[in-house]
């Protein structure tokens, strides 16, 4: 499989999302965005970005040793 992203960029994305999760700058903002309060609209977009990052992490940064099946595993 071709590597599209270096692992460090994905990990940097995790750190960035961790910092951006608490949107202190929108707590007192009563502006409506698409009919939603600004903070709720922000977290809606934040959730979409987080889901995409998790997809990229599972696709490109998943540890390969977790996919190796043990010999003599469970017999069914």
N, CA, C and O atoms as a Tripos MOL2 file, in Angstrom:
@<TRIPOS>MOLECULE
protein
  304   303    76     0     0
PROTEIN
NO_CHARGES

@<TRIPOS>ATOM
      1 N           0.8360   -1.1740    0.0000 N.3       1 UNK1
      2 CA          0.0000    0.0000    0.0000 C.3       1 UNK1
      3 C           0.8890    1.2480    0.0000 C.2       1 UNK1
      4 O           1.8690    1.3350    0.7400 O.2       1 UNK1
      5 N           0.5280    2.1790   -0.8250 N.am      2 UNK2
      6 CA          1.2890    3.4160   -0.9310 C.3       2 UNK2
      7 C           0.9730    4.3320    0.2500 C.2       2 UNK2
      8 O          -0.1870    4.4980    0.6280 O.2       2 UNK2
      9 N           2.0100    4.9190    0.8200 N.am      3 UNK3
     10 CA          1.8080    5.8260    1.9470 C.3       3 UNK3
     11 C           1.4730    7.2100    1.4150 C.2       3 UNK3
     12 O           2.2600    7.8130    0.6850 O.2       3 UNK3
     13 N           0.3030    7.7070    1.7840 N.am      4 UNK4
     14 CA         -0.1170    9.0190    1.3250 C.3       4 UNK4
     15 C           0.2830   10.1100    2.3120 C.2       4 UNK4
     16 O           0.5300   11.2480    1.9130 O.2       4 UNK4
     17 N           0.3460    9.7690    3.5920 N.am      5 UNK5
     18 CA          0.6590   10.7470    4.6240 C.3       5 UNK5
     19 C           1.7510   10.1950    5.5310 C.2       5 UNK5
     20 O           1.6810    9.0400    5.9510 O.2       5 UNK5
     21 N           2.7530   11.0050    5.8350 N.am      6 UNK6
     22 CA          3.6960   10.5590    6.8830 C.3       6 UNK6
     23 C           2.9480   10.4990    8.2190 C.2       6 UNK6
     24 O           2.0710   11.3220    8.4800 O.2       6 UNK6
     25 N           3.2950    9.5350    9.0510 N.am      7 UNK7
     26 CA          2.5910    9.3630   10.3270 C.3       7 UNK7
     27 C           2.6660   10.6170   11.1910 C.2       7 UNK7
     28 O           1.7110   10.9380   11.8990 O.2       7 UNK7
     29 N           3.7780   11.3210   11.1410 N.am      8 UNK8
     30 CA          3.9220   12.4870   12.0140 C.3       8 UNK8
     31 C           2.9050   13.5690   11.6720 C.2       8 UNK8
     32 O           2.4780   14.3060   12.5610 O.2       8 UNK8
     33 N           2.5010   13.6850   10.3920 N.am      9 UNK9
     34 CA          1.4940   14.6990   10.0480 C.3       9 UNK9
     35 C           0.1360   14.3300   10.6290 C.2       9 UNK9
     36 O          -0.6250   15.2050   11.0440 O.2       9 UNK9
     37 N          -0.1700   13.0310   10.6600 N.am     10 UNK10
     38 CA         -1.4370   12.5960   11.2440 C.3      10 UNK10
     39 C          -1.4420   12.8140   12.7520 C.2      10 UNK10
     40 O          -2.4470   13.2340   13.3260 O.2      10 UNK10
     41 N          -0.3000   12.5210   13.3930 N.am     11 UNK11
     42 CA         -0.1970   12.7500   14.8340 C.3      11 UNK11
     43 C          -0.2520   14.2390   15.1640 C.2      11 UNK11
     44 O          -0.8130   14.6300   16.1880 O.2      11 UNK11
     45 N           0.3230   15.0600   14.3060 N.am     12 UNK12
     46 CA          0.2360   16.5110   14.4800 C.3      12 UNK12
     47 C          -1.2230   16.9640   14.3590 C.2      12 UNK12
     48 O          -1.6620   17.8630   15.0770 O.2      12 UNK12
     49 N          -1.9610   16.3380   13.4510 N.am     13 UNK13
     50 CA         -3.3880   16.6290   13.3200 C.3      13 UNK13
     51 C          -4.1510   16.2950   14.5840 C.2      13 UNK13
     52 O          -5.0680   17.0230   14.9660 O.2      13 UNK13
     53 N          -3.7830   15.1950   15.2440 N.am     14 UNK14
     54 CA         -4.4230   14.8440   16.5160 C.3      14 UNK14
     55 C          -4.1870   15.9160   17.5690 C.2      14 UNK14
     56 O          -5.1040   16.3090   18.2900 O.2      14 UNK14
     57 N          -2.9480   16.3830   17.6480 N.am     15 UNK15
     58 CA         -2.6190   17.4260   18.6280 C.3      15 UNK15
     59 C          -3.3860   18.7050   18.3120 C.2      15 UNK15
     60 O          -3.9070   19.3600   19.2140 O.2      15 UNK15
     61 N          -3.4520   19.0540   17.0400 N.am     16 UNK16
     62 CA         -4.1810   20.2560   16.6390 C.3      16 UNK16
     63 C          -5.6620   20.1460   16.9920 C.2      16 UNK16
     64 O          -6.2480   21.1050   17.4940 O.2      16 UNK16
     65 N          -6.2720   18.9950   16.7360 N.am     17 UNK17
     66 CA         -7.6840   18.8200   17.0840 C.3      17 UNK17
     67 C          -7.9050   18.8510   18.5880 C.2      17 UNK17
     68 O          -8.9310   19.3380   19.0600 O.2      17 UNK17
     69 N          -6.9430   18.3330   19.3360 N.am     18 UNK18
     70 CA         -7.0410   18.3900   20.7940 C.3      18 UNK18
     71 C          -7.0650   19.8380   21.2790 C.2      18 UNK18
     72 O          -7.8390   20.1870   22.1700 O.2      18 UNK18
     73 N          -6.2240   20.6660   20.6960 N.am     19 UNK19
     74 CA         -6.1630   22.0800   21.0880 C.3      19 UNK19
     75 C          -7.4340   22.8130   20.6510 C.2      19 UNK19
     76 O          -7.9520   23.6490   21.3920 O.2      19 UNK19
     77 N          -7.9330   22.5070   19.4630 N.am     20 UNK20
     78 CA         -9.1020   23.2110   18.9270 C.3      20 UNK20
     79 C         -10.4290   22.6930   19.4810 C.2      20 UNK20
     80 O         -11.4750   23.2840   19.2110 O.2      20 UNK20
     81 N         -10.4090   21.6150   20.2420 N.am     21 UNK21
     82 CA        -11.6670   21.0350   20.7170 C.3      21 UNK21
     83 C         -12.4500   21.9910   21.6030 C.2      21 UNK21
     84 O         -13.6590   22.1420   21.4250 O.2      21 UNK21
     85 N         -11.7980   22.6310   22.5400 N.am     22 UNK22
     86 CA        -12.4890   23.5810   23.4150 C.3      22 UNK22
     87 C         -12.4810   24.9480   22.7580 C.2      22 UNK22
     88 O         -11.4750   25.6580   22.7610 O.2      22 UNK22
     89 N         -13.6140   25.2920   22.2020 N.am     23 UNK23
     90 CA        -13.7270   26.5570   21.4720 C.3      23 UNK23
     91 C         -14.1070   27.6910   22.4230 C.2      23 UNK23
     92 O         -15.2480   28.1530   22.4290 O.2      23 UNK23
     93 N         -13.1630   28.1220   23.2050 N.am     24 UNK24
     94 CA        -13.4240   29.1780   24.1850 C.3      24 UNK24
     95 C         -13.8650   30.4770   23.5320 C.2      24 UNK24
     96 O         -14.5570   31.2760   24.1640 O.2      24 UNK24
     97 N         -13.4850   30.7040   22.2950 N.am     25 UNK25
     98 CA        -13.8080   31.9410   21.6060 C.3      25 UNK25
     99 C         -15.2640   31.9950   21.1390 C.2      25 UNK25
    100 O         -15.7160   33.0560   20.7090 O.2      25 UNK25
    101 N         -16.0120   30.8960   21.2060 N.am     26 UNK26
    102 CA        -17.4110   30.8990   20.7560 C.3      26 UNK26
    103 C         -18.4170   30.7470   21.8890 C.2      26 UNK26
    104 O         -19.6180   30.6680   21.6310 O.2      26 UNK26
    105 N         -17.9640   30.7040   23.1240 N.am     27 UNK27
    106 CA        -18.8850   30.4680   24.2250 C.3      27 UNK27
    107 C         -19.9530   31.5530   24.3570 C.2      27 UNK27
    108 O         -21.1060   31.2480   24.6620 O.2      27 UNK27
    109 N         -19.5970   32.7740   24.1380 N.am     28 UNK28
    110 CA        -20.5450   33.8830   24.3150 C.3      28 UNK28
    111 C         -21.0200   34.4580   22.9890 C.2      28 UNK28
    112 O         -21.5690   35.5590   22.9550 O.2      28 UNK28
    113 N         -20.8180   33.7320   21.9030 N.am     29 UNK29
    114 CA        -21.2230   34.2090   20.5720 C.3      29 UNK29
    115 C         -22.6340   33.7130   20.2730 C.2      29 UNK29
    116 O         -22.8820   32.5080   20.2410 O.2      29 UNK29
    117 N         -23.5520   34.6440   20.0570 N.am     30 UNK30
    118 CA        -24.9420   34.2690   19.7840 C.3      30 UNK30
    119 C         -25.2620   34.2920   18.2860 C.2      30 UNK30
    120 O         -26.4310   34.2390   17.9030 O.2      30 UNK30
    121 N         -24.2500   34.3700   17.4540 N.am     31 UNK31
    122 CA        -24.4460   34.3840   16.0090 C.3      31 UNK31
    123 C         -25.0010   33.0470   15.5400 C.2      31 UNK31
    124 O         -24.6150   31.9930   16.0450 O.2      31 UNK31
    125 N         -25.9120   33.0980   14.5660 N.am     32 UNK32
    126 CA        -26.4540   31.8780   13.9870 C.3      32 UNK32
    127 C         -25.7280   31.5590   12.6830 C.2      32 UNK32
    128 O         -25.5310   32.4330   11.8390 O.2      32 UNK32
    129 N         -25.3350   30.3010   12.5310 N.am     33 UNK33
    130 CA        -24.6810   29.8180   11.3170 C.3      33 UNK33
    131 C         -25.5290   28.6750   10.7850 C.2      33 UNK33
    132 O         -25.6490   27.6400   11.4400 O.2      33 UNK33
    133 N         -26.1180   28.8460    9.6080 N.am     34 UNK34
    134 CA        -27.0440   27.8600    9.0410 C.3      34 UNK34
    135 C         -28.1580   27.5230   10.0220 C.2      34 UNK34
    136 O         -28.6040   26.3780   10.0870 O.2      34 UNK34
    137 N         -28.6050   28.5050   10.7780 N.am     35 UNK35
    138 CA        -29.6930   28.3170   11.7240 C.3      35 UNK35
    139 C         -29.2780   27.7020   13.0480 C.2      35 UNK35
    140 O         -30.1310   27.4540   13.8990 O.2      35 UNK35
    141 N         -27.9960   27.4490   13.2440 N.am     36 UNK36
    142 CA        -27.4860   26.8710   14.4880 C.3      36 UNK36
    143 C         -26.6200   27.8910   15.2070 C.2      36 UNK36
    144 O         -25.9910   28.7270   14.5580 O.2      36 UNK36
    145 N         -26.5740   27.8400   16.5260 N.am     37 UNK37
    146 CA        -25.6340   28.7050   17.2440 C.3      37 UNK37
    147 C         -24.2040   28.4220   16.7660 C.2      37 UNK37
    148 O         -23.8770   27.2990   16.3830 O.2      37 UNK37
    149 N         -23.3710   29.4470   16.7970 N.am     38 UNK38
    150 CA        -22.0160   29.3330   16.2520 C.3      38 UNK38
    151 C         -21.2320   28.1910   16.8870 C.2      38 UNK38
    152 O         -20.5220   27.4720   16.1850 O.2      38 UNK38
    153 N         -21.3460   28.0120   18.1960 N.am     39 UNK39
    154 CA        -20.6250   26.9390   18.8720 C.3      39 UNK39
    155 C         -21.0600   25.5600   18.4150 C.2      39 UNK39
    156 O         -20.2270   24.6670   18.2590 O.2      39 UNK39
    157 N         -22.3620   25.3750   18.1970 N.am     40 UNK40
    158 CA        -22.8750   24.0920   17.7360 C.3      40 UNK40
    159 C         -22.4480   23.8260   16.2930 C.2      40 UNK40
    160 O         -22.0760   22.7040   15.9520 O.2      40 UNK40
    161 N         -22.4990   24.8450   15.4570 N.am     41 UNK41
    162 CA        -22.0510   24.6980   14.0700 C.3      41 UNK41
    163 C         -20.5580   24.3670   14.0330 C.2      41 UNK41
    164 O         -20.1200   23.5570   13.2150 O.2      41 UNK41
    165 N         -19.7800   24.9940   14.9180 N.am     42 UNK42
    166 CA        -18.3520   24.7110   14.9960 C.3      42 UNK42
    167 C         -18.1190   23.2400   15.3410 C.2      42 UNK42
    168 O         -17.2880   22.5820   14.7150 O.2      42 UNK42
    169 N         -18.8380   22.7270   16.3210 N.am     43 UNK43
    170 CA        -18.6440   21.3380   16.7250 C.3      43 UNK43
    171 C         -19.1850   20.3580   15.6960 C.2      43 UNK43
    172 O         -18.7120   19.2240   15.6200 O.2      43 UNK43
    173 N         -20.1520   20.7650   14.9170 N.am     44 UNK44
    174 CA        -20.6200   19.9370   13.8070 C.3      44 UNK44
    175 C         -19.4880   19.7610   12.7950 C.2      44 UNK44
    176 O         -19.1910   18.6420   12.3790 O.2      44 UNK44
    177 N         -18.8650   20.8580   12.4070 N.am     45 UNK45
    178 CA        -17.7260   20.7960   11.4880 C.3      45 UNK45
    179 C         -16.5410   20.0850   12.1120 C.2      45 UNK45
    180 O         -15.8460   19.3200   11.4430 O.2      45 UNK45
    181 N         -16.3090   20.3340   13.3850 N.am     46 UNK46
    182 CA        -15.2120   19.6920   14.1080 C.3      46 UNK46
    183 C         -15.3820   18.1690   14.0940 C.2      46 UNK46
    184 O         -14.4060   17.4400   13.9200 O.2      46 UNK46
    185 N         -16.5970   17.6930   14.2740 N.am     47 UNK47
    186 CA        -16.8660   16.2530   14.2760 C.3      47 UNK47
    187 C         -16.5860   15.6340   12.9100 C.2      47 UNK47
    188 O         -16.0760   14.5160   12.8300 O.2      47 UNK47
    189 N         -16.9110   16.3410   11.8530 N.am     48 UNK48
    190 CA        -16.6370   15.8370   10.5030 C.3      48 UNK48
    191 C         -15.1300   15.7480   10.2690 C.2      48 UNK48
    192 O         -14.6410   14.7450    9.7490 O.2      48 UNK48
    193 N         -14.3930   16.7940   10.6510 N.am     49 UNK49
    194 CA        -12.9370   16.7920   10.4890 C.3      49 UNK49
    195 C         -12.3150   15.6770   11.3290 C.2      49 UNK49
    196 O         -11.3860   15.0100   10.8740 O.2      49 UNK49
    197 N         -12.8120   15.4680   12.5390 N.am     50 UNK50
    198 CA        -12.2990   14.4070   13.4010 C.3      50 UNK50
    199 C         -12.5390   13.0340   12.7850 C.2      50 UNK50
    200 O         -11.6600   12.1740   12.8340 O.2      50 UNK50
    201 N         -13.7080   12.8190   12.2100 N.am     51 UNK51
    202 CA        -14.0090   11.5320   11.5780 C.3      51 UNK51
    203 C         -13.0740   11.2730   10.3960 C.2      51 UNK51
    204 O         -12.6120   10.1470   10.2080 O.2      51 UNK51
    205 N         -12.7950   12.2980    9.6060 N.am     52 UNK52
    206 CA        -11.8780   12.1460    8.4720 C.3      52 UNK52
    207 C         -10.4730   11.8320    8.9720 C.2      52 UNK52
    208 O          -9.7980   10.9700    8.4110 O.2      52 UNK52
    209 N         -10.0230   12.5230   10.0250 N.am     53 UNK53
    210 CA         -8.6920   12.2460   10.5700 C.3      53 UNK53
    211 C          -8.6170   10.8240   11.1200 C.2      53 UNK53
    212 O          -7.6030   10.1500   10.9360 O.2      53 UNK53
    213 N          -9.6560   10.3610   11.7830 N.am     54 UNK54
    214 CA         -9.6480    8.9950   12.3040 C.3      54 UNK54
    215 C          -9.5980    7.9790   11.1580 C.2      54 UNK54
    216 O          -8.9260    6.9540   11.2750 O.2      54 UNK54
    217 N         -10.2900    8.2480   10.0680 N.am     55 UNK55
    218 CA        -10.2220    7.3730    8.9010 C.3      55 UNK55
    219 C          -8.7970    7.3210    8.3520 C.2      55 UNK55
    220 O          -8.2980    6.2490    8.0090 O.2      55 UNK55
    221 N          -8.1470    8.4760    8.2710 N.am     56 UNK56
    222 CA         -6.7640    8.5150    7.7910 C.3      56 UNK56
    223 C          -5.8180    7.7940    8.7530 C.2      56 UNK56
    224 O          -4.9050    7.0940    8.3150 O.2      56 UNK56
    225 N          -6.0320    7.9620   10.0500 N.am     57 UNK57
    226 CA         -5.1900    7.2690   11.0310 C.3      57 UNK57
    227 C          -5.3250    5.7530   10.9230 C.2      57 UNK57
    228 O          -4.3260    5.0360   10.9620 O.2      57 UNK57
    229 N          -6.5460    5.2670   10.7890 N.am     58 UNK58
    230 CA         -6.7590    3.8290   10.6810 C.3      58 UNK58
    231 C          -6.1870    3.3020    9.3670 C.2      58 UNK58
    232 O          -5.6560    2.1920    9.3250 O.2      58 UNK58
    233 N          -6.2900    4.0790    8.3060 N.am     59 UNK59
    234 CA         -5.8090    3.6430    7.0060 C.3      59 UNK59
    235 C          -4.2880    3.6540    6.9110 C.2      59 UNK59
    236 O          -3.7010    2.7180    6.3690 O.2      59 UNK59
    237 N          -3.6360    4.7040    7.4310 N.am     60 UNK60
    238 CA         -2.2060    4.8810    7.1920 C.3      60 UNK60
    239 C          -1.3160    4.7200    8.4170 C.2      60 UNK60
    240 O          -0.1070    4.5610    8.2530 O.2      60 UNK60
    241 N          -1.8460    4.7540    9.6300 N.am     61 UNK61
    242 CA         -0.9890    4.7020   10.8110 C.3      61 UNK61
    243 C          -1.3160    3.5260   11.7330 C.2      61 UNK61
    244 O          -0.7820    3.4440   12.8390 O.2      61 UNK61
    245 N          -2.1740    2.6290   11.2980 N.am     62 UNK62
    246 CA         -2.5470    1.4860   12.1240 C.3      62 UNK62
    247 C          -1.3440    0.5610   12.2580 C.2      62 UNK62
    248 O          -0.6970    0.2510   11.2570 O.2      62 UNK62
    249 N          -1.0250    0.1110   13.4830 N.am     63 UNK63
    250 CA          0.1250   -0.7840   13.6660 C.3      63 UNK63
    251 C          -0.0900   -2.1150   12.9290 C.2      63 UNK63
    252 O          -1.1130   -2.7770   13.1090 O.2      63 UNK63
    253 N           0.8750   -2.4880   12.1140 N.am     64 UNK64
    254 CA          0.7490   -3.7140   11.3030 C.3      64 UNK64
    255 C           0.7560   -4.9740   12.1660 C.2      64 UNK64
    256 O           0.1370   -5.9710   11.7950 O.2      64 UNK64
    257 N           1.4410   -4.9480   13.3040 N.am     65 UNK65
    258 CA          1.5140   -6.1520   14.1300 C.3      65 UNK65
    259 C           0.1650   -6.5380   14.7380 C.2      65 UNK65
    260 O           0.0010   -7.6670   15.2000 O.2      65 UNK65
    261 N          -0.7900   -5.6300   14.7430 N.am     66 UNK66
    262 CA         -2.1110   -5.9610   15.2770 C.3      66 UNK66
    263 C          -2.9420   -6.7660   14.2850 C.2      66 UNK66
    264 O          -3.9420   -7.3760   14.6620 O.2      66 UNK66
    265 N          -2.5310   -6.7690   13.0190 N.am     67 UNK67
    266 CA         -3.2800   -7.4830   11.9840 C.3      67 UNK67
    267 C          -2.7750   -8.9090   11.7670 C.2      67 UNK67
    268 O          -3.4110   -9.6820   11.0510 O.2      67 UNK67
    269 N          -1.6540   -9.2630   12.3660 N.am     68 UNK68
    270 CA         -1.0810  -10.6010   12.1840 C.3      68 UNK68
    271 C          -1.8300  -11.5860   13.0720 C.2      68 UNK68
    272 O          -1.9390  -11.3880   14.2820 O.2      68 UNK68
    273 N          -2.3430  -12.6470   12.4610 N.am     69 UNK69
    274 CA         -3.0590  -13.6600   13.2410 C.3      69 UNK69
    275 C          -2.0440  -14.6350   13.8280 C.2      69 UNK69
    276 O          -1.0410  -14.9640   13.1950 O.2      69 UNK69
    277 N          -2.3160  -15.0830   15.0230 N.am     70 UNK70
    278 CA         -1.4340  -16.0370   15.6880 C.3      70 UNK70
    279 C          -1.6510  -17.4190   15.1070 C.2      70 UNK70
    280 O          -2.7670  -17.7860   14.7370 O.2      70 UNK70
    281 N          -0.5580  -18.1900   15.0310 N.am     71 UNK71
    282 CA         -0.6810  -19.5690   14.5750 C.3      71 UNK71
    283 C          -1.3240  -20.3970   15.6920 C.2      71 UNK71
    284 O          -1.0730  -20.1660   16.8740 O.2      71 UNK71
    285 N          -2.1440  -21.3470   15.3020 N.am     72 UNK72
    286 CA         -2.8000  -22.2010   16.2900 C.3      72 UNK72
    287 C          -3.8290  -21.4370   17.0890 C.2      72 UNK72
    288 O          -4.0250  -21.6880   18.2780 O.2      72 UNK72
    289 N          -4.4790  -20.5100   16.4310 N.am     73 UNK73
    290 CA         -5.4960  -19.7020   17.1030 C.3      73 UNK73
    291 C          -6.7040  -20.5400   17.4880 C.2      73 UNK73
    292 O          -6.6520  -21.7700   17.4740 O.2      73 UNK73
    293 N          -7.7590  -19.8810   17.8200 N.am     74 UNK74
    294 CA         -8.9650  -20.5730   18.2490 C.3      74 UNK74
    295 C          -9.5260  -21.4470   17.1430 C.2      74 UNK74
    296 O          -9.5720  -21.0460   15.9800 O.2      74 UNK74
    297 N          -9.9460  -22.6290   17.5100 N.am     75 UNK75
    298 CA        -10.5830  -23.5190   16.5640 C.3      75 UNK75
    299 C         -12.0830  -23.4460   16.7890 C.2      75 UNK75
    300 O         -12.5640  -23.4910   17.9210 O.2      75 UNK75
    301 N         -12.7980  -23.3340   15.7010 N.am     76 UNK76
    302 CA        -14.2530  -23.2090   15.8330 C.3      76 UNK76
    303 C         -14.9460  -24.4090   15.2540 C.2      76 UNK76
    304 O         -16.1740  -24.4820   15.2740 O.2      76 UNK76
@<TRIPOS>BOND
     1     1     2 1
     2     2     3 1
     3     3     4 2
     4     3     5 am
     5     5     6 1
     6     6     7 1
     7     7     8 2
     8     7     9 am
     9     9    10 1
    10    10    11 1
    11    11    12 2
    12    11    13 am
    13    13    14 1
    14    14    15 1
    15    15    16 2
    16    15    17 am
    17    17    18 1
    18    18    19 1
    19    19    20 2
    20    19    21 am
    21    21    22 1
    22    22    23 1
    23    23    24 2
    24    23    25 am
    25    25    26 1
    26    26    27 1
    27    27    28 2
    28    27    29 am
    29    29    30 1
    30    30    31 1
    31    31    32 2
    32    31    33 am
    33    33    34 1
    34    34    35 1
    35    35    36 2
    36    35    37 am
    37    37    38 1
    38    38    39 1
    39    39    40 2
    40    39    41 am
    41    41    42 1
    42    42    43 1
    43    43    44 2
    44    43    45 am
    45    45    46 1
    46    46    47 1
    47    47    48 2
    48    47    49 am
    49    49    50 1
    50    50    51 1
    51    51    52 2
    52    51    53 am
    53    53    54 1
    54    54    55 1
    55    55    56 2
    56    55    57 am
    57    57    58 1
    58    58    59 1
    59    59    60 2
    60    59    61 am
    61    61    62 1
    62    62    63 1
    63    63    64 2
    64    63    65 am
    65    65    66 1
    66    66    67 1
    67    67    68 2
    68    67    69 am
    69    69    70 1
    70    70    71 1
    71    71    72 2
    72    71    73 am
    73    73    74 1
    74    74    75 1
    75    75    76 2
    76    75    77 am
    77    77    78 1
    78    78    79 1
    79    79    80 2
    80    79    81 am
    81    81    82 1
    82    82    83 1
    83    83    84 2
    84    83    85 am
    85    85    86 1
    86    86    87 1
    87    87    88 2
    88    87    89 am
    89    89    90 1
    90    90    91 1
    91    91    92 2
    92    91    93 am
    93    93    94 1
    94    94    95 1
    95    95    96 2
    96    95    97 am
    97    97    98 1
    98    98    99 1
    99    99   100 2
   100    99   101 am
   101   101   102 1
   102   102   103 1
   103   103   104 2
   104   103   105 am
   105   105   106 1
   106   106   107 1
   107   107   108 2
   108   107   109 am
   109   109   110 1
   110   110   111 1
   111   111   112 2
   112   111   113 am
   113   113   114 1
   114   114   115 1
   115   115   116 2
   116   115   117 am
   117   117   118 1
   118   118   119 1
   119   119   120 2
   120   119   121 am
   121   121   122 1
   122   122   123 1
   123   123   124 2
   124   123   125 am
   125   125   126 1
   126   126   127 1
   127   127   128 2
   128   127   129 am
   129   129   130 1
   130   130   131 1
   131   131   132 2
   132   131   133 am
   133   133   134 1
   134   134   135 1
   135   135   136 2
   136   135   137 am
   137   137   138 1
   138   138   139 1
   139   139   140 2
   140   139   141 am
   141   141   142 1
   142   142   143 1
   143   143   144 2
   144   143   145 am
   145   145   146 1
   146   146   147 1
   147   147   148 2
   148   147   149 am
   149   149   150 1
   150   150   151 1
   151   151   152 2
   152   151   153 am
   153   153   154 1
   154   154   155 1
   155   155   156 2
   156   155   157 am
   157   157   158 1
   158   158   159 1
   159   159   160 2
   160   159   161 am
   161   161   162 1
   162   162   163 1
   163   163   164 2
   164   163   165 am
   165   165   166 1
   166   166   167 1
   167   167   168 2
   168   167   169 am
   169   169   170 1
   170   170   171 1
   171   171   172 2
   172   171   173 am
   173   173   174 1
   174   174   175 1
   175   175   176 2
   176   175   177 am
   177   177   178 1
   178   178   179 1
   179   179   180 2
   180   179   181 am
   181   181   182 1
   182   182   183 1
   183   183   184 2
   184   183   185 am
   185   185   186 1
   186   186   187 1
   187   187   188 2
   188   187   189 am
   189   189   190 1
   190   190   191 1
   191   191   192 2
   192   191   193 am
   193   193   194 1
   194   194   195 1
   195   195   196 2
   196   195   197 am
   197   197   198 1
   198   198   199 1
   199   199   200 2
   200   199   201 am
   201   201   202 1
   202   202   203 1
   203   203   204 2
   204   203   205 am
   205   205   206 1
   206   206   207 1
   207   207   208 2
   208   207   209 am
   209   209   210 1
   210   210   211 1
   211   211   212 2
   212   211   213 am
   213   213   214 1
   214   214   215 1
   215   215   216 2
   216   215   217 am
   217   217   218 1
   218   218   219 1
   219   219   220 2
   220   219   221 am
   221   221   222 1
   222   222   223 1
   223   223   224 2
   224   223   225 am
   225   225   226 1
   226   226   227 1
   227   227   228 2
   228   227   229 am
   229   229   230 1
   230   230   231 1
   231   231   232 2
   232   231   233 am
   233   233   234 1
   234   234   235 1
   235   235   236 2
   236   235   237 am
   237   237   238 1
   238   238   239 1
   239   239   240 2
   240   239   241 am
   241   241   242 1
   242   242   243 1
   243   243   244 2
   244   243   245 am
   245   245   246 1
   246   246   247 1
   247   247   248 2
   248   247   249 am
   249   249   250 1
   250   250   251 1
   251   251   252 2
   252   251   253 am
   253   253   254 1
   254   254   255 1
   255   255   256 2
   256   255   257 am
   257   257   258 1
   258   258   259 1
   259   259   260 2
   260   259   261 am
   261   261   262 1
   262   262   263 1
   263   263   264 2
   264   263   265 am
   265   265   266 1
   266   266   267 1
   267   267   268 2
   268   267   269 am
   269   269   270 1
   270   270   271 1
   271   271   272 2
   272   271   273 am
   273   273   274 1
   274   274   275 1
   275   275   276 2
   276   275   277 am
   277   277   278 1
   278   278   279 1
   279   279   280 2
   280   279   281 am
   281   281   282 1
   282   282   283 1
   283   283   284 2
   284   283   285 am
   285   285   286 1
   286   286   287 1
   287   287   288 2
   288   287   289 am
   289   289   290 1
   290   290   291 1
   291   291   292 2
   292   291   293 am
   293   293   294 1
   294   294   295 1
   295   295   296 2
   296   295   297 am
   297   297   298 1
   298   298   299 1
   299   299   300 2
   300   299   301 am
   301   301   302 1
   302   302   303 1
   303   303   304 2
@<TRIPOS>SUBSTRUCTURE
     1 UNK1         2 RESIDUE 1 A UNK
     2 UNK2         6 RESIDUE 1 A UNK
     3 UNK3        10 RESIDUE 1 A UNK
     4 UNK4        14 RESIDUE 1 A UNK
     5 UNK5        18 RESIDUE 1 A UNK
     6 UNK6        22 RESIDUE 1 A UNK
     7 UNK7        26 RESIDUE 1 A UNK
     8 UNK8        30 RESIDUE 1 A UNK
     9 UNK9        34 RESIDUE 1 A UNK
    10 UNK10       38 RESIDUE 1 A UNK
    11 UNK11       42 RESIDUE 1 A UNK
    12 UNK12       46 RESIDUE 1 A UNK
    13 UNK13       50 RESIDUE 1 A UNK
    14 UNK14       54 RESIDUE 1 A UNK
    15 UNK15       58 RESIDUE 1 A UNK
    16 UNK16       62 RESIDUE 1 A UNK
    17 UNK17       66 RESIDUE 1 A UNK
    18 UNK18       70 RESIDUE 1 A UNK
    19 UNK19       74 RESIDUE 1 A UNK
    20 UNK20       78 RESIDUE 1 A UNK
    21 UNK21       82 RESIDUE 1 A UNK
    22 UNK22       86 RESIDUE 1 A UNK
    23 UNK23       90 RESIDUE 1 A UNK
    24 UNK24       94 RESIDUE 1 A UNK
    25 UNK25       98 RESIDUE 1 A UNK
    26 UNK26      102 RESIDUE 1 A UNK
    27 UNK27      106 RESIDUE 1 A UNK
    28 UNK28      110 RESIDUE 1 A UNK
    29 UNK29      114 RESIDUE 1 A UNK
    30 UNK30      118 RESIDUE 1 A UNK
    31 UNK31      122 RESIDUE 1 A UNK
    32 UNK32      126 RESIDUE 1 A UNK
    33 UNK33      130 RESIDUE 1 A UNK
    34 UNK34      134 RESIDUE 1 A UNK
    35 UNK35      138 RESIDUE 1 A UNK
    36 UNK36      142 RESIDUE 1 A UNK
    37 UNK37      146 RESIDUE 1 A UNK
    38 UNK38      150 RESIDUE 1 A UNK
    39 UNK39      154 RESIDUE 1 A UNK
    40 UNK40      158 RESIDUE 1 A UNK
    41 UNK41      162 RESIDUE 1 A UNK
    42 UNK42      166 RESIDUE 1 A UNK
    43 UNK43      170 RESIDUE 1 A UNK
    44 UNK44      174 RESIDUE 1 A UNK
    45 UNK45      178 RESIDUE 1 A UNK
    46 UNK46      182 RESIDUE 1 A UNK
    47 UNK47      186 RESIDUE 1 A UNK
    48 UNK48      190 RESIDUE 1 A UNK
    49 UNK49      194 RESIDUE 1 A UNK
    50 UNK50      198 RESIDUE 1 A UNK
    51 UNK51      202 RESIDUE 1 A UNK
    52 UNK52      206 RESIDUE 1 A UNK
    53 UNK53      210 RESIDUE 1 A UNK
    54 UNK54      214 RESIDUE 1 A UNK
    55 UNK55      218 RESIDUE 1 A UNK
    56 UNK56      222 RESIDUE 1 A UNK
    57 UNK57      226 RESIDUE 1 A UNK
    58 UNK58      230 RESIDUE 1 A UNK
    59 UNK59      234 RESIDUE 1 A UNK
    60 UNK60      238 RESIDUE 1 A UNK
    61 UNK61      242 RESIDUE 1 A UNK
    62 UNK62      246 RESIDUE 1 A UNK
    63 UNK63      250 RESIDUE 1 A UNK
    64 UNK64      254 RESIDUE 1 A UNK
    65 UNK65      258 RESIDUE 1 A UNK
    66 UNK66      262 RESIDUE 1 A UNK
    67 UNK67      266 RESIDUE 1 A UNK
    68 UNK68      270 RESIDUE 1 A UNK
    69 UNK69      274 RESIDUE 1 A UNK
    70 UNK70      278 RESIDUE 1 A UNK
    71 UNK71      282 RESIDUE 1 A UNK
    72 UNK72      286 RESIDUE 1 A UNK
    73 UNK73      290 RESIDUE 1 A UNK
    74 UNK74      294 RESIDUE 1 A UNK
    75 UNK75      298 RESIDUE 1 A UNK
    76 UNK76      302 RESIDUE 1 A UNK
